C-alpha cells in the first residue's frame, strides 16, 4: 500500500507511474465507491495541480476514518494527464468506463476542462471543477466550484478602478494563450468599454504555456504605463510561467505602488517558490485566502499539515473549492441514498457547506456556487492580507452580462426545467 503522507515517496511514485491509473487503498469492489482524481502531476501545471490531488486524498482519508459513505469505503483512482490536454480526455474516459468511478474531481485549465467535457456528457459522468474560469459554459455534467468572472475578474477590476485600489485608468491584460485568458479578457474589455475606457487605454498580450523570457514584455508594460495615467496589470498567466514573470517584474523594478498587478491564477502555492519581498503589495483575487481567520479554516490548516507531514505547506483557493465540492458530493450521495449520477445531481442543488472562507457556500441550480469575493495583497512571507471583500456571498453566473449574446441566456438544471444555454423562461419554475 502506498503512503500518500510522505512527499518524497509521493514525488517518486508520481514520476514512476506518470500517465497510469493507480487506486489508493484498494479493497473488494462490492465494498467500495470509486472516485477519480484527474490532475496534472507533471508538466507545466504540476506546480498548481499536485496540491489539489493531495487535497482530495486527504478528504477521502478523513471520510473513510469516519465510517466511509453508504457503509462503503471510498477509493481515489489517481491519474496523471501530465499537462497534456488531449490526454485529459483519454484519462477521463478510462476513469468512467474502465475504473467505473461515480464522480471525478479534477482539471485546472479551461482547455483541459473543454477537452474532457464531451466525454462526461457522452458517458453521463460527473465532474467537479475547482478553479476560476471564464464562464460562457453550462453543462449538466459539471459542477463549477471555482469562481465565475462575476466572482473574481469583474470585482477585481472594479476594485482597481476605485480610489482604494489606485483609480486605474489604463489596463494591461496579460494572459496565457488559451481559452480562459482570452474569454475572460473579452469580458473584461467589454466591461471596461461600458465604464468608458477606450481601446487606446487597453494593452492585451498572450504567451504560450511555460513561457520564460519576460524581459521584452515587462519592458512593454513599463512603456505603456508611462503615458501619465494610473495603470494596472490584470494577469491571467497560468502555471509555472508565473515564476519568471514575477522575477522579471522585480528585475525591472516594477513596484505595486507604481503598476499594481492583480492575478487570477496565483495563490499561496505558486508564491511558495518565489522571493516575495519584491512583490509585496501586488494583488490576487480569489474567494479564499489561507490567512483568513476563522475556526473552520484554522482546523482545516491543522489537518492539512498533519496529513501532508509538512507545516510549511500552504492552502489556497482551489483547495477550498475541492473541499466544498467534495463535502457537497458526500452530502448529496447520503441524501440520495445512492451514487447514481442523475440522483446525486438533483440532490446537489441547495447543498450548503461552511466554507474555509468562513461563509456558508451553497450550490445553485446553475451548477455554480455562491461565494464571497476577496482581494489580497502579497506579503513578504508569501501570504495575502485581505484588503477588500464583499459583504456576503455572490452567486456565480455562467453567462456574462457584458457579452450581448450571453446576457439573455440562463443556466437552470432543475428538473423538469433542464436548460443550460437558452433564454430565460417567462414562467416561474419550482423543484
N, C-alpha and C positions, 0 to 999 in steps of 0.2 A: 504494500500500500504506500502511495506517495504522500509524504507530509508536505502540505502546502503552506505551512507556517514558516518554513526555512527559506529565506530569499535566495541563498546561494544554490540550494537544491532546485528551487523553482527556476532560476535562470538556466541551470544546466539542462533540466528536463524540457523546458520550453524550446531551447535551441536544438536538443536532440530529436524532439518529436514535432518540430515545426511542420505544420501542414497536416498532421494526423489527428485523428479523433481519440481522446482519452477520457475515460469515465472515472470520476472521483468517487472512491469508496463504493465500488460496485457490489451489489448483493443480488439475490434472486429476483427475476423480472416481475413476478407477481406481487412482490412486496415493495416495489419501488415506483416512484414517479420521477421521470427523467425530464430535465430542462436543459436547454442548450445555452452555451456561453460563446458568443461569436464576436471576439475582439482580437485585434492585431497584437500579437506578442513579439513580432519582429517587423522590421521595415520602418519607414518614416513616422508612422503613427503609434509605434510601440511606446514612445515617451508619454503618451496620453492614455492609451487604452489598457495597458497592462494592469494599472491600478483598478480599472473597472472590473476586470476579471477577478481580481482579488476580492473586491467588494462583494460580488455575488457568491464567491466561495465562502466568505465569512458568514453571509446571511443564511446560506444553506447549512453550514456547520451549526449555527445557533438554532435554526429551525429543527434540525434533527436532534439536537441536545434537549429540546423541549417537546419531544414526542412525535416529531415529523408532521405529516399532513395527511389527513383522512386515514390515519392509522398506518401510514406507509412512510418509508424512508425516501427522501428526495436526493436524487443523484444529479450532479452537474456534469454534463458532457462538454468538455472544453476543446475548442478547435482554434487553430491559428490561421486566419486567411492572409496573414503576412503583408498587410497594406496593399494587397493585390485586389483591385475592385471586382474583376470577373470571378476571382476565386471566392469572394464572399457569397456569390450566388450558388456556386458549386457546393460550398460547405453548408449553406443553409438548406439546400435540398437533401444533402446527406443526413443532416440533423433530423429533419422531419420524416423522410422516407425510411432511412436505414436505422437511425437510432430511436425513432418514434418519440421524440421529445414533444411535450404538450405545450411548451412555451419557450421562446428564445429571448435572451437578454443580450443585446449587442449592437454593433456598429458605432462609429463615431462620425465619419464624414458623411455628407449627404450623398456623395457619389456611391459610397458603399451601401447606403440605405436604398438608393434608387436601383442598385444592382440586384438586391435581394427582394425588392417589393413584388415583382411578378411571380416569384417563387412562392412567397407567403400567400398571395392572392389565389394562385392556381391550386395550392395544396390546402388552403384554409388553415394556415398556421397563424401563430400569434407572436408578434414581435414587440418588445418593449425597448423603445429607442430613447437613450438617456441624455442626449446632447442638444444644445441650442441648434436651431435650424432655420431655414429661410421661409418656412410656411409654403403657401401655394400648393398644398397637397393634402389629401384626406383619404385615408384607407380604413376600411372596416377591420383590417388585419394588423394595424399598427396602433399602439398607444404611445403618443409622443410625450414623454415625461420631462424632456428638456424645454427650454424656452422657445416660444414663437417670437417673431420680430416685435410684436407689441409688448412683450415681456422682457425685452433686452435692448435691441437695436434702437427703436424709436425713443424709449425713455432715456437712453444714454446720450443720444444726440440732443434731446430736449434739455438735459442737464448741462451739457457743454454750451448750449445757447444761452443759458441763464447767467445771471450775474455771479452766482456762487460757482458756476462751472467755468467761468472765464469769458463769457459772452462771445463765443467764437462766431466769426463771420465767413471765414474761408475753410474749406473742408478737403482733406486728403483721404481718399478711400483706397487703402492698400489691402490686397487680398491674395490668397492662393487661387490659382486658376482652375476653378471647378464650380459646380452649380451653387453651393451655399454662398460663397462670397459674391458671385455675380448677381444672383437673385436678391440677396439682402441689399446690395448696393443699388440695384434697380429700384427697390422700395425706398431706400434712403434718399436717392436722387429725387424721386417723386415727392417725398416728404419735404425735402429742402426746397424744391420748387414751390410747394404750397406755402412755405414760410417766406417766400420772396427771394431766395438765393438763386442767383443766375449760374449758368454753366461755366461762366468765366471764373467763378469762385469755387469750382469743384475740380479737383485733380483725381483721376482714377487710374490705378495701375495694378497689374496682376503678375504673379510669378509662379513657376511650377512648384510642385511638392518638393521639399528638400532643398529649396534654393538657399545658396550660401553666400553669394557675393552681393552684399547690400550697399557697397560704397557709393555707386552711382545713384541708386535710388534715394538713399538718405541725403545725398547732396542735392538731388532734385527737390526733396522735401524742404530743405533749407532755403533753396531759391524761391520756391512757391510761397513760402511763409514770409518772404522779405518784402512783400508788397505793402506793408504798413497796416494791414488788418489782422486782428486776432485770428489765429489759425489752429485747428485741431486735426489730429490724425485718428481715423477710425480704422482699426485693424481687424480684418477677418483672415489673417495669416494663421495657418494651421500646422500642427506637428512640429518637428524639430527645426524647421526653418526659423522659428521664433528665437532660438538661441543666438544665431549670428545677427539677426535683425536687431535685437536689443543691445547686443555688444557694439554694433556699428553706431547705434544712436549715442551710446556713451562715448565711443571713439571720436565722434564728430561734435561732442559737447552739446547735444540737444537735451535740454532740461525740461522737466514737466512744466515749470512756470513760464517757459517760452513757447513750447509747442507740445501741449499735452497729448498723449496717446491713450486712447481707450480701446482695450482689446476685448473681443468676444470669445476667444478661444485660449486665453492664457489664464491659468489659475495657479494655485499653490504648488501643484505638482510640476508644472513647467518652470516655475521660478526656482525650484529647489536646486537646479543645476546651474544657476547664474549667480554672479556677484550682483546683488540687488542694490548696493549702495548708490550707484549712479542712476538707478531707475526710480528712486524714491519720488513719489508724487504722481507718477503715471498711473493710469486707471484701468480697471476692468469692470465690466457689467455682468452680473450674474444674479441668481436667485438665492444664493447661499455663499457664505464665506466661512472658513474654518474658525475665524476669530469671533463670530457671533457668540454672545454669552446667553446660554440658557441650559437648563438641566438635561434636556434631550440631547443636545449637541455634545455637552461635556461627557455624558455617559457613552455616547457613540464613539467619541475620540478615544476614551479609555479602552473600550472593547476592541477598537481597530488596532491600537498599539499592542494590546495583548495578543491579538490574533496574528499580526504580521511580525511580531517579535522585534519591533524597532520603533522606539519612541520618537525618532526623528521623521518618520513618515507622515506626510500631511494628508488632510482630507480636502475635497474640492466639490464644486457644484455638480458635475456629472455623477460623482459618487452618491450625492444626496438624491439625485434623480433615480438612480438604480435602487437606493434604499426605499424611496417612496413606491416605485413601481413594483418591486418585489413584495413589499408588505401588502400592497393593494391586491396583487395577484393571489397571495395566500388567503387574504380575507374573502376574495371573490370565489375561490375554489371551495372554501369552507361554507360560504353562503349557498353556493350552487349544489354542494354535495358531490361534485364530480369535477374532473379536469377537462371535460368536453369543451372544446373551443367556443362553440356557439353559446352554451350555457354560461361559461365564465365571462364571455364578452358582455352579455347582458347584465351579469352580476357586478361588473366593474363600475357601471355608472352610479355615481353618488358615493362611491367608496371614499372615505376620508382617512388621512394619516397625519399624526402630529409630526411635522417635518423637522429636520435638523435646524432649519431657519428659525424655528420657534413658532411658526404659523401652522394653522390647520390647512392642509392641502386637500383639494377634492378633485376627483376625476369627473369631467363633464362629458355629455353625450357627443361632443365633437372630438373625443379622444385626446383632449388636451387638459392639462391641469390648471387649477387656479393656484397661483404662486405669488409671493412678493417679488419686487424688483429692488436690487441693491447696487449701488456704485461704490467701489472700494478703491482706496489709494494704496499703492505698493509701499510697504515699509522696508526698512533696512534688513529686517530679519526674514524677509520673504513672505510675510503675512500681509493682509489687507486691513486697512482701517476704513470702516464703512462711513462714508461722508454724506450719503443720501440714500433714502429708501422710501418706498411707497408707504402710505398709512396702513394699508391692508393688502390683501391678495388681489391679483389681476388675472382675469380669465384669459387663457391662451386663445388666440384667434387663428384658425387655419388659413384664412384668406385675408389679405391686406386691404384695408380701406383706401389705400393710396394708389392701388393699381385698378384702373377703371373696370377692366374685365373681371376682376376678382371681388370688387366691393359689393356686388349684388349676390354673391354666392354664399351658401350656408353649408355647414357640415353638421349633420344631426343623424346619428346612427341608432336612435331609439326605435325599437320595434313597436308598431309596424311601419313607422315613418323611417325609412332607411335611405339616406342620401348623403353623399359626401361632396358632390360637385354639381349643385343645382341651385336655382333661385329659391329664396325663402318662401315657404308656403304662406298662403293668405288665410290660414285657419290655425286655430290653436291645436297643439299636439300634446298628448299626455301619454305616460307609460301605459 
